């Protein structure tokens, strides 16, 4: 029994935890009672987990009214390496979706709050291991970690002050010092990225705050205007007006809140309960002193340490100007420039704010970094247009083509650019029908054949009948119909069972009208005289423009002509409509100089026109098209038959 008791005492630390079970002696014995292999394994695992220090990532207070946040997405997976300042997750607060950045380097060991889950402000949502070797130990010990401390109770303003100052009745919002980490007690405004009167948009970086971990961008939660930057309140930093016209009134209200300029403002955490303690007296700013403590530890922000290493500055020789003599990024920059300790900055809005990123650091807002990573775009390839050359969300969207860059204003004396239409315009019924018909033609195998046709005799005929109301379209329809009489295969259409020959020669002529395209039909074109065809064509065109054509007047064609000669087009191909055997594309007339034995100089000028025939190759072959074009050329060069 004594031996068993000694064994229990040896494992006392393990017995106090749930990882190791207690030893129980079933009966008195003189044998030594040894722990089992499972007990030893559990105890060793516990020892490793306790030795591996876990960095806790807590749900931050992204706004002064936020009580809990929902994890929209994790930008890192368990086991991934993370760096200070890198976005690791997107959190949905009561104001907007915001990126949350890491404050220290390490490896994401365990995610405790999954995507879509919510957690109270201050609750631990993930654990980070300092080294890759500690990932497993930190992850195993994550379930037994102590619960997160309760959120800091928001300090209420004194009752006397609140009673004396009446808030404006119009809409406005307050910008408080945010809690950028779970251990942050106060923050220092390094630089304002916006001045009073500037317009801000939700998600846009508005200032740079130095916390106990790093220098971080703080983004606006709502659209509005920076009405007043407040330097005398403990945590209230600025007032944001919803409307620009309310800026003067908010400035007057801010004047009743201001006091002595403060270097640091206490963090505003989401309130868990309402309390109204008396306002603490302002802290007396400590004089800058060497950051190295008696024990040799250097007190500096992670960004300052990183900059010191990159810039070759001995950080132990730099005097810090942050809270308690803490070394900031500005102190390192000043030391690298040979200026010693940087003067303490006030949280006032500078008339000309200045901020320069550390060497090798690309200035960008957290949201812009996340978008660029998602789009797999190198931030260094994007030209920033934000304050101090920062890469903004709009810059990334313009790089991906999601957003168009703003057009520069026209210089003096230069005509303003023509405003072009933009955006989707829904199809009309006619446009939808044309679109569907064009898509249907993709199933038809076609071929094309072109030929030049001499036009001198045809032009002479047209000039002689033009005064009688005969148009070029009517003459072309008559000429094509006469050529089809000798080659009826051109007037056929394909059927699954074979070739379907159309008895009538009905010439459909494509006409462009407002909002679409239609093909009025000249029926029995081979049988009617050109005067009759000319009058009929004028009537059909007038009906087409008025939208008064009957279905039989645009659906009964057996062959199609598309004429763009009046637009000066030298040659083009036409798409064969579904159900047709052929379509003829007619281009403009061109003048040529050709040899002529009868001419005085041995040369003469003639007019030629290029026509292109598109045929359904399932029933019409190349020889058929060639012979038809030859016959058409003969008809056009001897047009006397067209008047019969």
ZISUL-V950498 format. One record per pair of residues at least 4 apart in sequence whose C-alpha atoms are under 6 Angstrom apart, sorted by sequence separation. I is the first residue (numbers start at 0). J is the second residue. D is the distance in Angstrom with one decimal. If there is no record, write none. Layout:
# ZISUL-V950498
i={I:I}
j={J:J}
d={D:D}
This chain:
# ZISUL-V950498
i={91:133:137:209:249:291:292:306:307:320:321:334:371:384:385:390:397:426:454:461:465:483:494:512:529:532:542:548:550:551:564:598:615:616:634:14:60:91:128:209:291:307:319:321:333:334:371:383:396:397:426:464:493:511:542:543:596:13:90:128:208:291:319:383:385:396:397:409:510:542:595:14:90:208:229:290:319:383:492:510:575:594:595:89:207:228:229:290:333:491:509:510:594:595:89:207:228:491:509:593:88:89:206:227:330:491:508:593:88:206:227:330:507:508:573:592:75:86:112:193:204:205:226:507:572:592:74:86:87:111:192:204:205:226:507:591:74:86:111:192:204:225:226:506:591:73:85:110:191:203:224:506:590:72:84:85:109:190:202:203:223:224:505:570:590:72:84:109:190:202:223:505:569:589:71:83:108:189:201:223:505:568:569:589:19:71:83:108:189:201:504:568:588:70:83:107:108:188:201:226:567:588:69:83:106:187:201:587:69:82:106:187:200:318:560:564:18:68:81:105:186:199:227:320:558:559:560:561:562:563:564:586:68:81:105:123:186:199:291:303:367:80:81:122:198:199:303:367:585:80:108:198:231:299:363:584:0:79:197:231:298:299:300:362:363:364:584:65:78:79:183:196:197:231:290:583:2:3:78:109:121:196:231:289:290:583:77:78:108:195:196:230:231:234:288:582:77:195:230:233:234:582:77:195:233:287:520:581:287:519:520:581:290:519:580:290:518:580:288:520:287:72:71:70:71:480:481:70:480:70:69:477:69:477:68:507:68:506:67:505:508:67:505:506:507:508:509:67:506:66:176:175:473:60:175:473:59:175:469:58:174:58:174:470:57:58:469:57:173:57:172:56:57:172:490:56:171:490:56:171:56:171:55:170:54:53:54:53:53:187:186:186:185:185:185:51:184:262:53:430:429:213:492:48:178:212:213:492:47:48:177:213:491:176:177:176:48:102:153:151:153:60:152:155:57:94:440:482:482:455:454:453:454:453:452:452:451:188:451:450:450:449:449:448:448:447:447:446:446:445:445:445:444:457:452:456:66:63:65:64:63:60}
j={95:137:141:213:253:295:296:310:311:324:325:338:375:388:389:394:401:430:458:465:469:487:498:516:533:536:546:552:554:555:568:602:619:620:638:19:65:96:133:214:296:312:324:326:338:339:376:388:401:402:431:469:498:516:547:548:601:19:96:134:214:297:325:389:391:402:403:415:516:548:601:21:97:215:236:297:326:390:499:517:582:601:602:97:215:236:237:298:341:499:517:518:602:603:98:216:237:500:518:602:98:99:216:237:340:501:518:603:99:217:238:341:518:519:584:603:87:98:124:205:216:217:238:519:584:604:87:99:100:124:205:217:218:239:520:604:88:100:125:206:218:239:240:520:605:88:100:125:206:218:239:521:605:88:100:101:125:206:218:219:239:240:521:586:606:89:101:126:207:219:240:522:586:606:89:101:126:207:219:241:523:586:587:607:38:90:102:127:208:220:523:587:607:90:103:127:128:208:221:246:587:608:90:104:127:208:222:608:91:104:128:209:222:340:582:586:41:91:104:128:209:222:250:343:581:582:583:584:585:586:587:609:92:105:129:147:210:223:315:327:391:105:106:147:223:224:328:392:610:106:134:224:257:325:389:610:27:106:224:258:325:326:327:389:390:391:611:93:106:107:211:224:225:259:318:611:31:32:107:138:150:225:260:318:319:612:107:108:138:225:226:260:261:264:318:612:108:226:261:264:265:613:109:227:265:319:552:613:320:552:553:614:324:553:614:325:553:615:324:556:324:114:114:114:115:524:525:115:525:116:116:524:117:525:117:556:118:556:118:556:559:119:557:558:559:560:561:120:559:120:234:234:532:120:235:533:120:236:530:120:236:121:237:533:121:122:533:122:238:123:238:123:124:239:557:124:239:558:125:240:126:241:126:241:126:126:127:127:128:263:263:264:264:265:266:133:266:345:137:515:515:300:579:136:266:300:301:580:136:137:266:302:580:266:267:267:140:212:268:268:270:178:270:275:181:220:577:630:631:606:606:606:607:607:607:608:608:346:609:609:610:610:611:611:612:612:613:613:614:614:615:616:616:635:632:636:269:267:269:269:269:268}
d={5.9:6.0:5.9:5.9:6.0:5.3:5.4:5.9:5.8:5.2:4.4:5.5:5.8:5.3:4.6:6.0:5.9:5.5:5.9:5.7:5.2:5.5:5.8:5.8:5.9:6.0:5.9:6.0:5.7:5.6:5.7:5.8:5.9:5.8:5.6:5.4:6.0:4.3:5.8:4.3:5.3:4.8:4.6:5.9:5.2:4.8:5.1:4.8:5.0:4.7:5.6:5.9:5.1:4.7:4.8:5.7:5.2:5.4:5.6:5.4:5.6:4.4:4.8:4.8:5.9:5.3:5.7:5.8:5.9:5.4:4.9:5.5:5.4:5.4:5.0:5.4:3.9:3.9:5.2:5.5:5.8:5.8:4.8:5.6:5.6:6.0:5.2:5.4:5.7:5.5:5.8:5.8:4.4:5.9:4.5:4.6:4.3:4.4:4.3:5.6:6.0:6.0:6.0:5.6:5.7:5.7:5.1:5.6:5.5:5.4:5.3:5.1:5.4:5.8:5.6:5.6:5.5:6.0:4.9:5.6:6.0:5.9:5.6:5.6:6.0:4.5:4.8:5.5:5.6:4.9:5.1:5.5:5.4:5.5:4.2:5.6:4.9:4.1:5.0:4.9:4.1:4.8:5.8:5.6:5.4:4.3:5.1:4.4:4.3:5.1:5.4:5.2:5.7:5.7:5.3:5.6:5.6:5.7:5.3:5.6:6.0:5.1:5.7:5.2:4.4:5.3:5.3:5.2:5.2:5.4:5.4:4.3:5.3:5.5:5.4:5.0:5.6:5.4:5.0:4.6:5.3:5.5:5.4:5.3:5.8:5.4:4.7:5.1:5.4:4.8:5.2:5.4:5.5:4.7:4.4:4.6:5.7:4.5:4.4:4.8:5.2:4.6:5.6:5.1:5.4:5.5:5.1:5.9:5.1:4.3:5.1:5.0:4.2:5.3:5.7:4.2:6.0:5.6:5.6:5.6:5.6:5.7:5.4:5.7:5.9:4.6:4.8:5.0:4.6:5.5:3.4:5.6:4.9:5.5:4.7:6.0:4.8:5.5:5.9:5.4:5.4:5.9:5.7:5.3:5.9:5.7:4.3:4.5:4.8:4.4:4.9:4.4:4.4:5.1:4.8:5.5:5.9:5.6:5.6:3.8:5.2:4.3:5.9:4.7:4.3:5.8:5.1:5.9:5.9:5.6:5.8:5.9:5.6:4.9:5.9:5.8:5.8:5.5:5.2:5.2:5.5:5.2:4.9:4.5:5.7:4.6:5.1:5.6:5.4:5.0:5.6:4.8:5.9:4.8:5.4:5.9:5.4:5.5:5.9:4.9:5.2:5.4:5.8:5.7:5.9:5.8:5.6:5.5:5.2:5.7:5.5:4.4:5.7:4.5:5.7:5.9:5.4:5.3:5.5:5.7:5.4:5.2:5.5:5.1:5.5:5.9:5.6:5.5:4.9:5.8:5.6:5.7:4.0:5.9:5.5:4.9:5.7:5.6:5.6:4.9:5.8:4.0:5.2:5.2:4.6:5.0:5.2:5.0:5.8:5.7:5.5:5.6:5.6:5.8:4.6:5.3:5.7:5.3:5.9:4.9:5.6:5.1:5.0:5.9:5.2:5.5:4.6:5.2:4.8:4.2:6.0:5.6:5.4:5.1:6.0:5.8:5.6:6.0:5.1:4.6:6.0:5.4:4.9:6.0:5.7:6.0:4.8:5.7:5.3:4.6:5.5:5.7:5.5:4.1:4.9:5.9:5.6:5.4:5.8:5.4:5.9:5.4:5.4:4.5:5.4:5.5:5.6:4.7:6.0:5.8:5.8:5.6:5.4:5.3:5.7:5.7:5.3:5.6:6.0:5.7:5.0:5.4:5.0:4.7:5.9:5.8:5.6:5.7:5.3:5.8:5.4:5.9:5.4:4.5:5.4:5.2:5.5:5.3:4.4:5.7:5.6:5.6:4.1:5.5:5.2:5.5:4.5:5.8:5.7:5.4:4.8:5.1:5.8:5.7:5.4:5.6:5.1:5.9:5.3:5.8:5.8:5.7}
